[in-house]
Amino acid sequence: MANSYDLAIVGGGICGLATALAASKRGKRVIVIDRDAQSNGASVRNFGFVTVTGQKAGETWGRARRSAEVWRDIAPKAGIPVLHEGLLVTAQRSEAVAVLEEFTATEMGRECRLLTAQEAAAKAPVLAADRLAAAMWSPHEARVEPRQALPRIAQYLQAECGVDFRWSTAVIGVSDGGVETTAGTVEAEGVVVCPGPDLATLFPERLAAYDLRLCKLQMLRVAPQPPEWKLPGAVMSDLSLVRYEGYTGLAASKALRARLDREQPQWLAHGIHLIVVQGADGSLVVGDSHHYAATPDPFAPAAVEDLILEEAGRVLALKNSKVIERWTGVYPSAADRTAFIDSPSEGVRILVVSSGTGMSTAFALGEETVASLYGAAS
Ligand SMILES: Cc1cc2nc3c(=O)[nH]c(=O)nc-3n(C[C@H](O)[C@H](O)[C@H](O)COP(=O)(O)OP(=O)(O)OC[C@H]3O[C@@H](n4cnc5c(N)ncnc54)[C@H](O)[C@@H]3O)c2cc1C
């Protein structure tokens, strides 16, 4: 392994790998350095849900559209199965139907389709039809298994793009000439720091300016359903329509919020909304909750899990609700932006996704970060 590179990237999560991909496409010699033995942060703990519909209007939505394109390009090259295409947003209340109607009339909803309850039930016979009022089908989304996808992207970058990796190595200092690690100095003309939730080790004073908190999420895997039980795509519920910024900006979302405040205050208090995706083995990844703190506690209360499962049971006719895995994940969160690229010096960038959208936007952010170092791609 060389010791001198064009670009050293700190962090082997999706942001670091996305930046490595974009830089290697520009012919740069790249190294990725991570303190863990493999990617182990938010990037392997999420739903693997590449979401376009529901993202905040403007640059976040644009980044999600671009990133979905890159996912569809890289997945077959890296041997990553795409397990779902598309998203079904179910609506149980008339106020939720109004949000979907308003959304489909916007530019972001142009390619989405409103479905009656009967049409939705025909598309997804696994829905709990008794409460269903209507649904919206979005064609844009993709879903991968993140714990499989991250190592495969790293293998692809190493084998096909000549990217070097140094795992189990912490970066303890950054300069314009490279990085100081727990295993010595690595020289590099440029450095990109993708620290995920580590706000304390590198550039803490610059990160402090973004007023970040950490957000802890609880996640579950529910036992495989019978072979005939199939989700047509990722599934969301009314609660998602008061959480995702692509919907919360709509006028109709206020009435839905008021009704949910009355009917599901406990879910809102724990930041719970519903995403359900299905794995190749038929198991379901179900989540999630949102708890904010400077240092989130490591606990995953059963009461929160029960609320998540109750919401899943309102939307889906589950054949098996045994929980076979539980985990938490953490990401940094800012009130006023979904992501940022900071420039501490000419050759150094810090890339942080400050919302729960990195799996959906990182490939575009990696390209933007590389463009900010080397100029726009020709
Ligand atoms: C439970 C959960 C569900 C989510 N669901 C979705 C979803 O479905 N769709 C979506 O778009 N987004 C989702 N997200 C958000 C998404 O996962 C994150 O935005 C994204 O993974 C952030 O990627 P990252 O590379 O910045 O951080 P991480 O994946 O946390 O990686 C950061 C890496 O940097 C390394 N590192 C940090 N500092 C150093 C250092 N000094 N030296 C060496 N290494 C260092 C760490 O070891 C780590 O590997 C979810 C997040 C969570 C937690």
The ligand as an SDF file (V2000), in Angstrom:
LIG
                    3D

 53 58  0  0  0  0  0  0  0  0999 V2000
  -31.3790    3.4840   12.2950 C   0  0  0  0  0  0  0  0  0  0  0  0
  -31.1460    4.3800   11.1270 C   0  0  0  0  0  0  0  0  0  0  0  0
  -31.9970    4.3020   10.0300 C   0  0  0  0  0  0  0  0  0  0  0  0
  -31.7710    5.1270    8.9300 C   0  0  0  0  0  0  0  0  0  0  0  0
  -32.5060    4.9260    7.7950 N   0  0  0  0  0  0  0  0  0  0  0  0
  -32.1590    5.5820    6.6620 C   0  0  0  0  0  0  0  0  0  0  0  0
  -32.7600    5.2590    5.4470 C   0  0  0  0  0  0  0  0  0  0  0  0
  -33.5470    4.3160    5.3540 O   0  0  0  0  0  0  0  0  0  0  0  0
  -32.4920    6.0190    4.3520 N   0  0  0  0  0  0  0  0  0  0  0  0
  -31.5850    7.0240    4.4160 C   0  0  0  0  0  0  0  0  0  0  0  0
  -31.3680    7.7030    3.4270 O   0  0  0  0  0  0  0  0  0  0  0  0
  -30.8900    7.2820    5.5390 N   0  0  0  0  0  0  0  0  0  0  0  0
  -31.1560    6.5920    6.6630 C   0  0  0  0  0  0  0  0  0  0  0  0
  -30.4870    6.8400    7.8070 N   0  0  0  0  0  0  0  0  0  0  0  0
  -29.4230    7.8550    7.7950 C   0  0  0  0  0  0  0  0  0  0  0  0
  -28.1330    7.2910    7.1930 C   0  0  0  0  0  0  0  0  0  0  0  0
  -27.8980    5.9960    7.6610 O   0  0  0  0  0  0  0  0  0  0  0  0
  -26.9700    8.2330    7.5600 C   0  0  0  0  0  0  0  0  0  0  0  0
  -27.2900    9.5540    7.1380 O   0  0  0  0  0  0  0  0  0  0  0  0
  -25.6910    7.7900    6.8640 C   0  0  0  0  0  0  0  0  0  0  0  0
  -25.4330    6.4270    7.0950 O   0  0  0  0  0  0  0  0  0  0  0  0
  -24.5160    8.6280    7.3480 C   0  0  0  0  0  0  0  0  0  0  0  0
  -23.3500    8.1050    6.7470 O   0  0  0  0  0  0  0  0  0  0  0  0
  -21.9250    8.5660    7.2530 P   0  0  0  0  0  0  0  0  0  0  0  0
  -20.9330    7.9370    6.3580 O   0  0  0  0  0  0  0  0  0  0  0  0
  -21.9060   10.0510    7.3930 O   0  0  0  0  0  0  0  0  0  0  0  0
  -21.8300    8.0460    8.7660 O   0  0  0  0  0  0  0  0  0  0  0  0
  -21.4950    6.6090    9.3860 P   0  0  0  0  0  0  0  0  0  0  0  0
  -22.1030    5.4990    8.6440 O   0  0  0  0  0  0  0  0  0  0  0  0
  -21.8360    6.7320   10.8430 O   0  0  0  0  0  0  0  0  0  0  0  0
  -19.9290    6.4640    9.2020 O   0  0  0  0  0  0  0  0  0  0  0  0
  -18.9870    7.2960    9.8300 C   0  0  0  0  0  0  0  0  0  0  0  0
  -17.6720    6.5220    9.8730 C   0  0  0  0  0  0  0  0  0  0  0  0
  -16.6210    7.3880   10.2240 O   0  0  0  0  0  0  0  0  0  0  0  0
  -15.7230    6.6840   11.0340 C   0  0  0  0  0  0  0  0  0  0  0  0
  -14.9420    7.7000   11.7610 N   0  0  0  0  0  0  0  0  0  0  0  0
  -15.4090    8.8070   12.3960 C   0  0  0  0  0  0  0  0  0  0  0  0
  -14.3990    9.5100   12.9010 N   0  0  0  0  0  0  0  0  0  0  0  0
  -13.2560    8.8410   12.5930 C   0  0  0  0  0  0  0  0  0  0  0  0
  -11.8640    9.0780   12.8570 C   0  0  0  0  0  0  0  0  0  0  0  0
  -11.4400   10.1510   13.5250 N   0  0  0  0  0  0  0  0  0  0  0  0
  -10.9610    8.1850   12.3880 N   0  0  0  0  0  0  0  0  0  0  0  0
  -11.3700    7.0990   11.6780 C   0  0  0  0  0  0  0  0  0  0  0  0
  -12.6630    6.8250   11.4340 N   0  0  0  0  0  0  0  0  0  0  0  0
  -13.5970    7.6890   11.8700 C   0  0  0  0  0  0  0  0  0  0  0  0
  -16.6180    5.8080   11.8920 C   0  0  0  0  0  0  0  0  0  0  0  0
  -15.9000    4.6950   12.4220 O   0  0  0  0  0  0  0  0  0  0  0  0
  -17.6890    5.4010   10.8870 C   0  0  0  0  0  0  0  0  0  0  0  0
  -17.3870    4.1780   10.2310 O   0  0  0  0  0  0  0  0  0  0  0  0
  -30.7090    6.0710    8.9500 C   0  0  0  0  0  0  0  0  0  0  0  0
  -29.8840    6.1630   10.0670 C   0  0  0  0  0  0  0  0  0  0  0  0
  -30.0920    5.3250   11.1500 C   0  0  0  0  0  0  0  0  0  0  0  0
  -29.1650    5.4160   12.3310 C   0  0  0  0  0  0  0  0  0  0  0  0
  1  2  1  0
  2  3  1  0
  2 52  2  0
  3  4  2  0
  4  5  1  0
  4 50  1  0
  5  6  2  0
  6  7  1  0
  6 13  1  0
  7  8  2  0
  7  9  1  0
  9 10  1  0
 10 11  2  0
 10 12  1  0
 12 13  2  0
 13 14  1  0
 14 15  1  0
 14 50  1  0
 15 16  1  0
 16 17  1  0
 16 18  1  0
 18 19  1  0
 18 20  1  0
 20 21  1  0
 20 22  1  0
 22 23  1  0
 23 24  1  0
 24 25  2  0
 24 26  1  0
 24 27  1  0
 27 28  1  0
 28 29  2  0
 28 30  1  0
 28 31  1  0
 31 32  1  0
 32 33  1  0
 33 34  1  0
 33 48  1  0
 34 35  1  0
 35 36  1  0
 35 46  1  0
 36 37  1  0
 36 45  1  0
 37 38  2  0
 38 39  1  0
 39 40  1  0
 39 45  2  0
 40 41  1  0
 40 42  2  0
 42 43  1  0
 43 44  2  0
 44 45  1  0
 46 47  1  0
 46 48  1  0
 48 49  1  0
 50 51  2  0
 51 52  1  0
 52 53  1  0
M  END
$$$$
